[in-house]
Amino acid sequence: MAEINVTNWNAPITFIGAGNIAQAVLGGLLRAGIDEHYFRIVATRQRMLPCAMTQLPVTTDYVSAVTDAHYIVLAVKPALAHTVASRVASVLSSTHNTPPVVISFIAGITLSQLQEWLPLPTALVRVMPNIAAQICQSTSVVMANNVLDERKKQHLETLLSAIGRSYWVSDEMQVDLATALSGSGPAYFFWLAEVLRDAAVANGLPHSLAEQLIVQTVFGAATLARNSEMDLGTLRRNVTSVRGTTEHAIQYLEEGNGRNLFAEALTRAYRRARQFSTS
Ligand SMILES: NC(=O)c1ccc[n+]([C@@H]2O[C@H](COP(=O)([O-])OP(=O)(O)OC[C@H]3O[C@@H](n4cnc5c(N)ncnc54)[C@H](OP(=O)(O)O)[C@@H]3O)[C@@H](O)[C@H]2O)c1
């Protein structure tokens, strides 16, 4: 059998939901080279959805979109998880020959909840990607049930590696923690970059220059951390000379509870993800 890679991909993928994360992942998969005719998208109204350099049709018809799918990606808000999974289940029960792999991006919703709502045996995978999927730089945390066999797992890895790096875990608590860390993570850095940009502007730097400087700084710092043998603490200390500017700034953050604020923010995001499975 020929090795599967995204450029000879031939498995239809149906997205249920056409919002932020669906568009980001679709954009990344298109950029990686999957032909657009393998995608079907279901949402609440018909339209053309801009993705990467093209536009994909969105339908409201679950039957036509789900029937021949090899992968079904659930990309709706947690409150809609049960409704949407039940609609997928009713199509699968009546029409599907080869059972598809169902992938859920939905925060907090557990594999056992999905298993309850979908027909047995369905290969189920929780994937927590992030918005950088649109430039094929997602951080995706993945956990599957035991219906996903080795061949399907390899196939799925081909898909996930097209949008960035993926990390397998075997405990759903870790998926929920990853939701708080890497799923929400880009927003924390955008927020911090906004705060720093605005402070620089308030002190007299032009807005556009301040924005370019902080964005390039975040990019440089992340690239350095990813390529370095050094851990984050060492990298930080290397910028922090004794009695220098950075030391002044970091001391102020430490004394002002900055560390605890971020720790509590992450814990709250994690708790929120856990709440979704019980509400
Ligand atoms: N945003 C992120 O960065 C991110 C990252 C990782 C995981 N997630 C998870 O991904 C899920 C979606 O998040 P999002 O930010 O993409 O939300 P979003 O932008 O609000 O998109 C939700 C989508 O669900 C669609 N939808 C609503 N009811 C539907 C139905 N009955 N059938 C089919 N589609 C329906 C909406 O359709 P219309 O477009 O027609 O309104 C919309 O496209 C959430 O559970 C979130 O936790 C998000």
The ligand as an SDF file (V2000), in Angstrom:
LIG
                    3D

 48 52  0  0  0  0  0  0  0  0999 V2000
  -11.5790   28.9570   18.7100 N   0  0  0  0  0  0  0  0  0  0  0  0
  -10.5020   28.2480   19.0780 C   0  0  0  0  0  0  0  0  0  0  0  0
   -9.3580   28.7300   19.0270 O   0  0  0  0  0  0  0  0  0  0  0  0
  -10.6740   26.8180   19.5350 C   0  0  0  0  0  0  0  0  0  0  0  0
   -9.5260   26.0410   19.7450 C   0  0  0  0  0  0  0  0  0  0  0  0
   -9.6750   24.6920   20.1130 C   0  0  0  0  0  0  0  0  0  0  0  0
  -10.9480   24.1620   20.2950 C   0  0  0  0  0  0  0  0  0  0  0  0
  -12.0400   24.9530   20.1250 N   0  0  0  0  0  0  0  0  0  0  0  0
  -13.3740   24.3440   20.3360 C   0  0  0  0  0  0  0  0  0  0  0  0
  -14.0230   24.2640   19.0850 O   0  0  0  0  0  0  0  0  0  0  0  0
  -15.4310   24.4440   19.2440 C   0  0  0  0  0  0  0  0  0  0  0  0
  -15.8750   25.5400   18.2800 C   0  0  0  0  0  0  0  0  0  0  0  0
  -15.2480   26.7470   18.6470 O   0  0  0  0  0  0  0  0  0  0  0  0
  -15.2300   27.9930   17.6470 P   0  0  0  0  0  0  0  0  0  0  0  0
  -14.4000   29.0270   18.3120 O   0  0  0  0  0  0  0  0  0  0  0  0
  -14.8820   27.5590   16.2640 O   0  0  0  0  0  0  0  0  0  0  0  0
  -16.7860   28.4150   17.6940 O   0  0  0  0  0  0  0  0  0  0  0  0
  -17.5980   29.3400   16.6900 P   0  0  0  0  0  0  0  0  0  0  0  0
  -16.6740   30.2280   15.9380 O   0  0  0  0  0  0  0  0  0  0  0  0
  -18.6960   29.9470   17.4750 O   0  0  0  0  0  0  0  0  0  0  0  0
  -18.2390   28.2880   15.6460 O   0  0  0  0  0  0  0  0  0  0  0  0
  -19.2610   27.4130   15.9930 C   0  0  0  0  0  0  0  0  0  0  0  0
  -19.8410   26.8320   14.7180 C   0  0  0  0  0  0  0  0  0  0  0  0
  -20.8920   25.9250   15.0710 O   0  0  0  0  0  0  0  0  0  0  0  0
  -21.8630   26.0200   14.0450 C   0  0  0  0  0  0  0  0  0  0  0  0
  -23.1230   25.4530   14.4750 N   0  0  0  0  0  0  0  0  0  0  0  0
  -23.9890   25.9100   15.4340 C   0  0  0  0  0  0  0  0  0  0  0  0
  -25.0600   25.0920   15.5120 N   0  0  0  0  0  0  0  0  0  0  0  0
  -24.8430   24.0880   14.6100 C   0  0  0  0  0  0  0  0  0  0  0  0
  -25.5930   22.9390   14.2160 C   0  0  0  0  0  0  0  0  0  0  0  0
  -26.7710   22.6140   14.7910 N   0  0  0  0  0  0  0  0  0  0  0  0
  -25.0900   22.1480   13.2470 N   0  0  0  0  0  0  0  0  0  0  0  0
  -23.8970   22.4440   12.6600 C   0  0  0  0  0  0  0  0  0  0  0  0
  -23.1480   23.5070   12.9960 N   0  0  0  0  0  0  0  0  0  0  0  0
  -23.6260   24.3240   13.9450 C   0  0  0  0  0  0  0  0  0  0  0  0
  -21.9470   27.5050   13.7620 C   0  0  0  0  0  0  0  0  0  0  0  0
  -22.5770   27.6610   12.5250 O   0  0  0  0  0  0  0  0  0  0  0  0
  -22.7540   29.1050   11.8140 P   0  0  0  0  0  0  0  0  0  0  0  0
  -21.3560   29.4890   11.3560 O   0  0  0  0  0  0  0  0  0  0  0  0
  -23.6580   28.8220   10.6570 O   0  0  0  0  0  0  0  0  0  0  0  0
  -23.3030   30.0240   12.8550 O   0  0  0  0  0  0  0  0  0  0  0  0
  -20.4620   27.8630   13.7700 C   0  0  0  0  0  0  0  0  0  0  0  0
  -19.8980   27.7150   12.4920 O   0  0  0  0  0  0  0  0  0  0  0  0
  -15.6740   24.7960   20.7020 C   0  0  0  0  0  0  0  0  0  0  0  0
  -16.1730   23.6830   21.3730 O   0  0  0  0  0  0  0  0  0  0  0  0
  -14.3010   25.1730   21.2310 C   0  0  0  0  0  0  0  0  0  0  0  0
  -14.1320   24.7580   22.5520 O   0  0  0  0  0  0  0  0  0  0  0  0
  -11.9330   26.2590   19.7260 C   0  0  0  0  0  0  0  0  0  0  0  0
  1  2  1  0
  2  3  2  0
  2  4  1  0
  4  5  1  0
  4 48  2  0
  5  6  2  0
  6  7  1  0
  7  8  2  0
  8  9  1  0
  8 48  1  0
  9 10  1  0
  9 46  1  0
 10 11  1  0
 11 12  1  0
 11 44  1  0
 12 13  1  0
 13 14  1  0
 14 15  2  0
 14 16  1  0
 14 17  1  0
 17 18  1  0
 18 19  2  0
 18 20  1  0
 18 21  1  0
 21 22  1  0
 22 23  1  0
 23 24  1  0
 23 42  1  0
 24 25  1  0
 25 26  1  0
 25 36  1  0
 26 27  1  0
 26 35  1  0
 27 28  2  0
 28 29  1  0
 29 30  1  0
 29 35  2  0
 30 31  1  0
 30 32  2  0
 32 33  1  0
 33 34  2  0
 34 35  1  0
 36 37  1  0
 36 42  1  0
 37 38  1  0
 38 39  2  0
 38 40  1  0
 38 41  1  0
 42 43  1  0
 44 45  1  0
 44 46  1  0
 46 47  1  0
M  CHG  2   8   1  16  -1
M  END
$$$$
